[in-house]
Amino acid sequence: MPHIKINDISMYYEQYGQGEPIVLIGGFTADHTVWGAVVPLFKEKYQVIVLDNRGAGQTDIPDGPYSIEQMANDVAALCSGLGIEKAHFVGSSMGGYIAQSLSVHHPELVKSITISNSVAVMHTTFRLYVEAQLEMRKAKVPVETLIKAACSWCFSYQFLAQPGMIDLLIQMGLRIPYPFTDKGYEAQFAALQQFDSGSWLKDIAVPTLVLAGDQDLIFQEPLVKDLANKIQGARYYCFSECGHLPQIEYPELFVSVVHEFIERINR
């Protein structure tokens, strides 16, 4: 699968399908596989581009710290390199930060943004969790334990309660071919900590959809809704009985909601 030289890195990406371009941007520590359940559905109607952000997956891991604007510039450079003049962008968690930044710093590239389970600024409870995870990584805590801890934050009770689901998630985590590194973790964490869009949300002037999960522990639903309320004209949708990753818990519904939003723009 292809890499492309952009800015100071070699970025890994994959392309599927035909039609209007839609770029899926993963969150903190995630690589492109976080979109695995929705890519087959999106590619029926769109040209789908998935990527590994700097510091993750098969993309280079340069020295940090990184910034969200820097990662948004990476995505913009990827689009330029692929000859994409305008696209829809869907960002999950930290990817939602990147989508916000794209809409302000590269508005000519953005046809719409979908901000999934993201906020304007990182709050204390999630910061403590990320710091604790980093300390556990450095203490060489077993990977299975780290995965369990992450699952408790990322998914709803109903999803995790399905028979065999926790074991399945652990096995999937253990099979990731390009696991996240401490270097990448610290560099992306720095980007999370410095990001604050509160003063410029009013400047977002592209069609915007904001998604939330009613059981999201990472970015609680009221905070996500507040983000939507501060973006002029933003549409808002909350998934019921859902945690931080609706594209995994409810892939068909996730694609349907995003597709309906895009179709409304195109009318």
Secondary structure, 3 states (H helix, E strand, C coil): CCEEEECCEEEEEEEECCCEEEEEECCCCCCHHHHCCCHHHHCCCEEEEEECCCCCCCCCCCCCCCCHHHHHHHHHHHHHHCCCCCEEEEEECHHHHHHHHHHHHCHHHEEEEEEECCCCECCHHHHHHHHHHHHHHHCCCCHHHHHHHHHHHHCCHHHHCCCCHHHHHHHHHHCCCCCCCHHHHHHHHHHHHHCECCCCHHHCCCCEEEEEECCCCCCCHHHHHHHHHCCCCCEEEEECCCCCCHHHHCHHHHHHHHHHHHHHHHC
